């Protein structure tokens, strides 16, 4: 649940057997589960310890994609390469901003969002992205 992107292979199963083991799940773990699947589905999963298959996990938002087991490695490598080919500062800005959105409003660090956005706007990569767009070519980002 802590991964930025969750991809499952067909045939995967998911469950949190805490109730069957006498385990109390912590605040942060349950907060993440609730943010992914909603409070009602989180209650059902936590109260019953039920297992769900990959299709159900996709339907409720526990995973983002389901791919055939044989394609899992290739798919995840291609996805990782796509992310690597994009502007690192843009990815960092998105990551920071999304994490702040998920925090309680009183705990949000808006200065961190402003700082990464300013850094991105003042970067060589920003200029490269615009140039590449105008020139109709793939940009080459360097992370500065």
C-alpha positions as CSV (number, residue, x, y, z in Angstrom):
1,X,0.0,0.0,0.0
2,X,3.0,2.3,0.4
3,X,4.1,2.0,-3.3
4,X,3.4,5.0,-5.6
5,X,2.1,2.6,-8.3
6,X,0.7,-0.9,-7.6
7,X,0.7,-3.5,-10.4
8,X,-0.6,-7.0,-9.8
9,X,-0.3,-10.1,-11.9
10,X,-3.5,-12.0,-12.8
11,X,-4.0,-14.7,-10.2
12,X,-2.7,-12.5,-7.3
13,X,-4.6,-12.5,-4.1
14,X,-4.6,-9.8,-1.4
15,X,-5.8,-9.8,2.2
16,X,-5.1,-8.4,5.7
17,X,-5.6,-11.2,8.2
18,X,-5.2,-9.0,11.2
19,X,-8.6,-9.9,12.7
20,X,-7.8,-13.6,12.4
21,X,-4.4,-13.1,14.1
22,X,-5.4,-10.8,17.0
23,X,-3.4,-8.0,15.5
24,X,-4.3,-4.3,15.7
25,X,-3.3,-2.5,12.6
26,X,-1.7,0.9,13.2
27,X,-3.1,4.3,12.3
28,X,-0.9,4.9,9.3
29,X,-1.5,1.5,7.7
30,X,-5.3,1.9,8.1
31,X,-5.2,5.5,6.9
32,X,-3.5,4.3,3.7
33,X,-5.9,1.5,3.2
34,X,-8.9,3.8,3.7
35,X,-7.4,6.3,1.3
36,X,-7.1,3.6,-1.4
37,X,-10.3,1.6,-1.0
38,X,-12.6,3.8,1.1
39,X,-13.9,3.3,4.7
40,X,-16.6,0.8,3.9
41,X,-14.3,-1.6,2.0
42,X,-11.5,-1.1,4.5
43,X,-13.9,-2.1,7.3
44,X,-15.0,-5.2,5.4
45,X,-11.4,-6.2,4.7
46,X,-10.3,-5.6,8.3
47,X,-13.3,-7.0,10.1
48,X,-13.3,-10.3,8.1
49,X,-9.7,-10.8,7.0
50,X,-11.1,-11.8,3.6
51,X,-8.9,-12.4,0.6
52,X,-9.6,-10.7,-2.7
53,X,-8.3,-11.5,-6.2
54,X,-6.5,-9.2,-8.5
55,X,-9.6,-8.2,-10.4
56,X,-11.4,-7.1,-7.2
57,X,-8.3,-5.3,-6.0
58,X,-8.3,-3.4,-9.2
59,X,-12.0,-2.6,-9.0
60,X,-11.7,-1.2,-5.5
61,X,-8.5,0.7,-6.1
62,X,-6.1,-1.4,-4.1
63,X,-4.0,-1.9,-7.2
64,X,-3.7,0.3,-10.3
65,X,-3.2,-2.3,-13.0
66,X,-3.5,-6.0,-13.5
67,X,-1.5,-7.7,-16.2
68,X,-0.9,-11.3,-17.2
69,X,1.6,-13.0,-15.0
70,X,3.9,-13.7,-17.9
71,X,4.0,-10.0,-18.8
72,X,4.5,-8.6,-15.3
73,X,8.3,-8.1,-15.5
74,X,8.2,-6.6,-19.0
75,X,5.2,-4.4,-18.2
76,X,6.8,-3.0,-15.0
77,X,10.1,-2.4,-16.7
78,X,8.4,-0.5,-19.5
79,X,6.5,1.6,-17.0
80,X,9.7,2.3,-15.1
81,X,11.4,3.3,-18.3
82,X,8.6,5.7,-19.2
83,X,8.9,7.3,-15.8
84,X,12.7,7.5,-16.2
85,X,12.3,9.2,-19.6
86,X,10.2,12.0,-18.1
87,X,11.5,15.1,-16.3
88,X,12.8,14.1,-12.8
89,X,11.9,17.4,-11.3
90,X,8.4,17.2,-12.6
91,X,8.0,13.7,-11.2
92,X,9.4,14.9,-7.8
93,X,6.9,17.8,-7.9
94,X,4.0,15.5,-8.5
95,X,5.2,13.1,-5.8
96,X,5.6,15.8,-3.2
97,X,2.3,17.5,-4.1
98,X,0.3,14.3,-4.0
99,X,1.8,13.3,-0.6
100,X,0.8,16.7,0.8
101,X,-2.7,16.4,-0.6
102,X,-3.0,13.1,1.3
103,X,-2.0,14.7,4.6
104,X,-4.4,16.3,7.0
105,X,-4.8,20.0,6.1
106,X,-3.1,21.2,9.3
107,X,0.0,19.1,8.5
108,X,0.5,20.1,4.9
109,X,3.8,21.6,3.9
110,X,2.7,24.1,1.2
111,X,6.2,25.6,1.2
112,X,7.6,22.2,0.0
113,X,5.2,22.3,-2.9
114,X,6.1,25.9,-3.7
115,X,9.8,25.2,-3.5
116,X,9.7,22.2,-5.9
117,X,7.4,23.9,-8.3
118,X,9.8,26.9,-8.4
119,X,12.8,24.7,-8.8
120,X,11.1,22.9,-11.7
121,X,10.0,26.1,-13.4
122,X,13.6,27.5,-13.2
123,X,15.2,24.3,-14.4
124,X,17.1,23.4,-17.6
125,X,14.6,20.5,-18.0
126,X,11.7,23.0,-18.2
127,X,13.4,24.8,-21.1
128,X,14.3,21.5,-22.7
129,X,10.7,20.3,-22.5
130,X,9.4,23.4,-24.2
131,X,12.1,23.3,-26.9
132,X,11.5,19.6,-27.6
133,X,7.7,20.3,-27.9
134,X,8.2,23.1,-30.4
135,X,10.8,21.1,-32.3
136,X,8.5,18.0,-32.2
137,X,11.1,15.8,-30.7
138,X,11.6,13.7,-27.6
139,X,13.1,15.7,-24.8
140,X,16.3,14.7,-23.1
141,X,15.9,15.5,-19.4
142,X,18.9,15.7,-17.1
143,X,17.3,16.5,-13.7
144,X,18.5,20.1,-13.5
